[in-house]
């Protein structure tokens, strides 16, 4: 297996290049009513810890727990409750701040181990 080392990348059809360090290390999207990814990159699994409480696990660890997970859940509030090098725990609440299931989207930016 070979490794290609670059500083910037530019996708076919794009006019602007970007730093490789700004590209997501991993991401996933799935329905909070289950644990099967609709689509993902660099993710190994999702765990349902209870209503509105999930843990997503990376295929490859981040270098440490100082990376930036971005969390989105449509129509609900979402926060990262616990961040580790191998996973992040995501909690979703509705507008009344009660735990709620919903669409879970998580993107990881940072250095892989």
Buried (B, 14 or more C-beta within 10 A) or exposed (E): EEEEEEEEEEEEEEEEEEEEEEEEBBBBBBBBEEBEBEEBEBBBBBEBEEBBBBBBBBEEBBEEBEBEBEBBBEEBBBEBEEBBBBBBBBBBBBEEEEEBBBBBBBBBBBEBE
